[in-house]
Amino acid sequence: MKLYATSIPPALPTWATVISNNAGLIEVEINDESPDFHSIIEEFSTEIEPGIVGVKAEELCNQLSIEMVDTSEEN
């Protein structure tokens, strides 16, 4: 899984790797096979919609101090 961010903390968890940092857009790859990542996901899991449990990307990024690119903005 990949996230695109405008800022990240100096130290990322072992399951997150910066792939590129071009023109202020930081590409972060998440190793979703990592047990450490799974424990974080379990910690922040909530019911997103009735019957659907998961983690919102915005909430995960907030916990990790990653400022995610807002793809809903119109140019």
Protein Blocks (a to p, Z undefined) as FASTA:
>chain_A
ZZddfbdcfbdcfkbccfbdcehiacddddfkbmklmmmmmmmgccfbghiacddfklmm
mmnopacddfkbcZZ
